[in-house]
Amino acid sequence: MSDRAVNASITLRPARLLALAGAVGLATAACGDRQRAAAPAPAAPAPRPAAPLADPVLDRVAILSAVDAAASSAAAGRTPTANDSLANRRFRMRIAFGCFGPEPAPAEGVADAGAPRWSRTADGKAIRLRFTPADWTAGDATGPAAPGFEHVGGVWVNQPWMRSEGCPAPGPPTPQVFELPTTPKVALALLRAEGASRLGRADDRAFTFTLRGQGDAPAPDPAQGYRLVLEGRLTPWAEGAVIRCRVNRAESRPPCAVGVVLDRLAYEDGATGETLSEWRPG
């Protein structure tokens, strides 16, 4: 063999080795790519359980809808459910009053308990808001005295056919020769257990608040009346149902009373919603 042939052979070997190494590297990389492609995607984290929703505060709409259902059941002769789903639910009821002007104080000996009202003071300069719960400790329109409670106060719900918390629309003047039909009666019964808060108790002290004008100017009439606000918890009567209805006449809607325990009583301006005065247990 010539020296040229030997030299050529020595020169070609490293190139072949490099080509072989490159082919092996490409094969290895391709294999790695296939392995990575075949690897399963990481499992998604398990969703966290949703936090339980707080019980919403039942408003006028919810309460009056429940009263409608209870009145219908009573009229059909069905016994109220003892395990009432409304029991211990929080509520807020707004009762509009004085929408069409002041109401003079009733004559001596005439009871006005159970409904809020406003009137002007003797000098005409101030406005006095007043509310006294009715005393239903001995019984009410829906039945006899409730056992297990030291005291029961009564609050009539205005316009129970309305779901709005504001004033009703003014209607045409009613001719005095016609007698209006009896309106359906819905009330909140303020149940007070032995030793409980005296908030809402009917006694000699009414819930009163006086509004005065600026300087010597008289307090202006309200644009949209006022609202009595009652807050607390729905509470079952002795038989276990929160709403008690009584059939007095087959052709009339049964009156109903909703058992409640008060946590707060307040007056609001009907137009702005501003809190004018409030009372809490204590």
C-alpha positions as a printed NumPy array, in Angstrom:
array([[   0.   ,    0.   ,    0.   ],
       [   1.314,    3.457,   -0.876],
       [   1.822,    6.217,    1.653],
       [  -0.959,    8.248,   -0.077],
       [  -3.484,    5.493,    0.448],
       [  -2.607,    5.148,    4.122],
       [  -2.933,    8.864,    4.675],
       [  -6.318,    8.979,    2.945],
       [  -7.592,    6.153,    5.09 ],
       [  -6.494,    7.881,    8.302],
       [  -8.105,   11.144,    7.165],
       [ -11.547,    9.607,    6.411],
       [ -12.094,    7.69 ,    9.686],
       [ -12.739,   10.69 ,   11.975],
       [ -15.349,   12.054,    9.533],
       [ -17.206,    8.757,    9.557],
       [ -17.14 ,    8.657,   13.326],
       [ -18.572,   12.178,   13.51 ],
       [ -21.361,   11.304,   11.079],
       [ -22.213,    8.182,   13.059],
       [ -22.256,   10.125,   16.331],
       [ -24.535,   12.725,   14.776],
       [ -26.955,   10.061,   13.589],
       [ -27.043,    8.471,   17.038],
       [ -27.641,   11.896,   18.628],
       [ -30.519,   12.641,   16.308],
       [ -32.07 ,    9.274,   17.034],
       [ -31.695,    9.819,   20.781],
       [ -33.261,   13.309,   20.565],
       [ -36.151,   11.977,   18.516],
       [ -36.728,    9.251,   21.084],
       [ -36.691,   11.845,   23.864],
       [ -39.229,   13.928,   21.986],
       [ -41.504,   10.902,   21.635],
       [ -41.161,   10.166,   25.346],
       [ -42.   ,   13.758,   26.254],
       [ -44.993,   13.774,   23.937],
       [ -46.272,   10.551,   25.407],
       [ -45.936,   11.713,   29.023],
       [ -49.384,   12.419,   30.565],
       [ -50.274,   16.009,   31.352],
       [ -50.207,   16.853,   35.075],
       [ -53.581,   16.351,   36.714],
       [ -55.613,   19.514,   37.276],
       [ -56.024,   20.409,   40.96 ],
       [ -59.307,   19.253,   42.449],
       [ -61.821,   22.127,   42.659],
       [ -62.312,   23.527,   46.131],
       [ -65.762,   22.952,   47.601],
       [ -67.926,   26.043,   47.306],
       [ -68.37 ,   27.965,   50.529],
       [ -71.913,   27.617,   51.875],
       [ -74.079,   30.628,   51.06 ],
       [ -75.32 ,   32.622,   54.017],
       [ -79.07 ,   32.641,   54.512],
       [ -80.402,   35.769,   52.812],
       [ -82.422,   38.199,   54.88 ],
       [ -86.099,   37.658,   54.04 ],
       [ -87.699,   40.903,   52.896],
       [ -91.267,   42.096,   52.465],
       [ -91.666,   40.211,   49.172],
       [ -90.552,   36.868,   50.646],
       [ -92.576,   37.23 ,   53.839],
       [ -95.832,   38.225,   52.125],
       [ -95.421,   35.434,   49.567],
       [ -95.091,   32.947,   52.439],
       [ -98.171,   34.476,   54.091],
       [-100.159,   34.039,   50.868],
       [ -99.239,   30.338,   50.803],
       [-100.117,   29.893,   54.492],
       [-103.496,   31.631,   54.061],
       [-104.293,   29.399,   51.092],
       [-103.407,   26.268,   53.082],
       [-105.533,   27.392,   56.029],
       [-108.495,   28.145,   53.749],
       [-108.165,   24.63 ,   52.319],
       [-108.21 ,   23.125,   55.802],
       [-104.601,   21.993,   55.867],
       [-102.662,   21.982,   59.136],
       [ -99.496,   24.121,   59.137],
       [ -96.163,   22.297,   58.994],
       [ -94.502,   21.912,   62.382],
       [ -90.969,   21.686,   60.967],
       [ -91.192,   25.125,   59.411],
       [ -88.327,   26.004,   57.036],
       [ -88.835,   29.675,   57.909],
       [ -87.954,   29.193,   61.585],
       [ -84.997,   31.274,   62.787],
       [ -84.508,   32.938,   59.395],
       [ -83.502,   36.595,   59.544],
       [ -86.015,   39.129,   58.208],
       [ -86.421,   42.834,   57.507],
       [ -89.894,   44.295,   57.044],
       [ -90.517,   47.896,   55.989],
       [ -93.954,   49.403,   56.578],
       [ -94.71 ,   52.713,   54.857],
       [ -96.963,   55.168,   56.686],
       [ -98.127,   58.77 ,   56.542],
       [ -97.922,   58.766,   52.748],
       [-100.762,   61.234,   52.197],
       [-100.252,   63.635,   55.063],
       [-100.408,   63.698,   58.853],
       [-102.884,   61.706,   60.87 ],
       [-104.294,   63.486,   63.905],
       [-103.982,   61.759,   67.244],
       [-107.043,   59.603,   67.97 ],
       [-109.635,   60.724,   70.461],
       [-109.135,   59.755,   74.075],
       [-110.007,   56.113,   74.658],
       [-109.641,   55.179,   70.965],
       [-106.85 ,   52.696,   70.456],
       [-104.419,   53.242,   67.597],
       [-101.985,   50.503,   68.583],
       [-100.364,   48.289,   65.995],
       [ -99.909,   50.908,   63.244],
       [ -97.315,   53.721,   62.989],
       [ -98.445,   57.277,   62.288],
       [ -97.169,   60.85 ,   62.217],
       [ -98.723,   64.138,   63.233],
       [ -97.697,   67.71 ,   63.893],
       [ -97.121,   69.117,   67.327],
       [ -99.564,   71.662,   68.739],
       [ -97.503,   74.622,   67.467],
       [ -97.325,   73.088,   63.976],
       [ -93.535,   73.377,   63.799],
       [ -92.401,   69.83 ,   64.551],
       [ -93.388,   66.377,   63.299],
       [ -93.836,   63.527,   65.74 ],
       [ -93.528,   59.898,   64.646],
       [ -95.283,   57.429,   66.904],
       [ -95.759,   53.685,   67.088],
       [ -97.236,   51.525,   69.845],
       [ -97.509,   47.747,   69.341],
       [-100.912,   46.245,   70.028],
       [-101.139,   44.045,   73.111],
       [-102.022,   40.543,   71.945],
       [-100.873,   38.672,   75.025],
       [-104.45 ,   37.484,   75.604],
       [-104.973,   36.529,   71.936],
       [-105.244,   38.089,   68.496],
       [-107.194,   37.822,   65.251],
       [-105.528,   34.491,   64.43 ],
       [-106.186,   32.67 ,   67.681],
       [-105.906,   32.511,   71.466],
       [-102.921,   33.484,   73.563],
       [ -99.702,   31.754,   72.55 ],
       [ -98.39 ,   29.434,   75.283],
       [ -94.701,   29.663,   76.055],
       [ -94.432,   33.441,   75.627],
       [ -94.614,   36.095,   78.31 ],
       [ -95.871,   38.789,   75.943],
       [ -97.116,   39.171,   72.354],
       [ -97.154,   42.555,   70.594],
       [ -98.895,   43.207,   67.286],
       [ -97.922,   45.187,   64.172],
       [-100.313,   45.471,   61.236],
       [ -98.664,   45.251,   57.811],
       [ -99.938,   48.017,   55.527],
       [-101.279,   47.157,   52.058],
       [-100.386,   43.423,   52.274],
       [-101.333,   43.027,   48.601],
       [ -98.367,   45.31 ,   47.733],
       [ -94.822,   43.964,   47.506],
       [ -93.29 ,   47.427,   47.225],
       [ -91.78 ,   48.898,   50.409],
       [ -92.819,   52.429,   49.464],
       [ -96.053,   54.363,   49.475],
       [ -99.049,   53.226,   47.417],
       [-100.235,   55.308,   44.499],
       [-103.023,   57.729,   45.425],
       [-106.396,   56.626,   44.143],
       [-109.472,   58.657,   43.226],
       [-111.567,   60.063,   46.057],
       [-113.849,   57.418,   47.514],
       [-117.535,   58.4  ,   47.664],
       [-118.703,   58.293,   51.245],
       [-121.923,   56.484,   50.26 ],
       [-119.985,   53.33 ,   49.38 ],
       [-118.561,   51.036,   51.99 ],
       [-115.147,   49.608,   51.198],
       [-114.801,   45.837,   51.544],
       [-112.826,   44.462,   54.438],
       [-109.163,   44.321,   53.489],
       [-107.055,   41.226,   54.199],
       [-105.262,   41.443,   57.524],
       [-101.589,   40.505,   57.859],
       [ -99.589,   41.204,   60.984],
       [ -96.278,   40.562,   62.676],
       [ -96.618,   39.084,   66.158],
       [ -93.745,   40.235,   68.368],
       [ -93.145,   37.166,   70.54 ],
       [ -91.343,   37.727,   73.807],
       [ -90.166,   34.732,   75.799],
       [ -89.659,   34.817,   79.56 ],
       [ -86.667,   37.017,   80.427],
       [ -86.077,   38.123,   76.798],
       [ -85.531,   41.647,   75.505],
       [ -88.4  ,   44.08 ,   76.09 ],
       [ -87.97 ,   45.558,   72.598],
       [ -91.4  ,   45.738,   70.965],
       [ -93.36 ,   45.269,   74.19 ],
       [ -96.675,   47.105,   74.266],
       [ -96.765,   49.308,   77.339],
       [ -97.198,   52.936,   78.272],
       [ -94.076,   53.966,   76.352],
       [ -94.57 ,   54.235,   72.609],
       [ -91.725,   54.505,   70.135],
       [ -91.693,   58.242,   69.418],
       [ -89.342,   60.515,   67.526],
       [ -89.624,   64.257,   66.849],
       [ -88.399,   65.994,   63.69 ],
       [ -87.742,   69.726,   63.861],
       [ -87.114,   72.262,   61.113],
       [ -84.106,   74.528,   60.626],
       [ -84.156,   77.452,   63.013],
       [ -87.672,   78.782,   63.439],
       [ -88.929,   77.173,   60.219],
       [ -91.402,   74.309,   60.598],
       [ -90.31 ,   70.816,   59.657],
       [ -91.358,   70.163,   56.028],
       [ -93.884,   67.484,   55.183],
       [ -92.25 ,   64.269,   53.967],
       [ -92.106,   63.721,   50.201],
       [ -92.881,   59.994,   50.445],
       [ -94.041,   59.506,   54.023],
       [ -91.971,   57.487,   56.462],
       [ -91.169,   53.819,   56.984],
       [ -91.201,   51.703,   60.113],
       [ -88.398,   49.13 ,   59.88 ],
       [ -88.584,   45.887,   61.854],
       [ -85.634,   43.455,   61.897],
       [ -85.017,   40.185,   63.71 ],
       [ -85.732,   36.475,   63.352],
       [ -88.842,   34.584,   62.346],
       [ -89.988,   32.514,   65.307],
       [ -92.433,   29.582,   65.449],
       [ -95.608,   29.749,   67.491],
       [ -96.201,   27.036,   70.066],
       [ -97.543,   24.63 ,   67.425],
       [ -94.288,   24.899,   65.451],
       [ -95.279,   27.03 ,   62.439],
       [ -93.968,   30.567,   61.926],
       [ -97.174,   31.815,   60.243],
       [-100.507,   31.313,   61.996],
       [-103.735,   31.844,   60.03 ],
       [-107.338,   31.424,   61.124],
       [-110.436,   30.858,   59.01 ],
       [-113.204,   33.081,   60.364],
       [-115.505,   33.074,   57.321],
       [-115.367,   30.797,   54.306],
       [-115.825,   33.714,   51.879],
       [-113.065,   35.869,   53.412],
       [-109.316,   35.573,   53.378],
       [-108.022,   34.25 ,   56.719],
       [-106.105,   36.783,   58.813],
       [-102.493,   35.715,   59.415],
       [ -99.816,   36.645,   61.94 ],
       [ -96.079,   35.99 ,   61.47 ],
       [ -94.183,   35.145,   64.651],
       [ -91.007,   37.223,   65.068],
       [ -88.446,   38.233,   67.677],
       [ -87.161,   41.795,   67.192],
       [ -83.505,   42.826,   67.123],
       [ -84.056,   46.348,   65.8  ],
       [ -86.853,   48.862,   65.296],
       [ -86.24 ,   52.063,   63.323],
       [ -87.819,   54.976,   61.451],
       [ -86.661,   55.856,   57.926],
       [ -87.364,   58.755,   55.608],
       [ -89.552,   57.337,   52.846],
       [ -87.834,   59.279,   50.041],
       [ -84.149,   59.017,   50.978],
       [ -84.05 ,   55.884,   53.151],
       [ -82.134,   57.818,   55.821],
       [ -82.407,   56.316,   59.301],
       [ -84.035,   58.891,   61.587],
       [ -84.051,   56.949,   64.846],
       [ -83.615,   53.345,   65.999],
       [ -83.992,   51.088,   69.025],
       [ -82.127,   47.863,   69.83 ],
       [ -82.302,   45.389,   72.742],
       [ -80.595,   46.549,   75.862]])
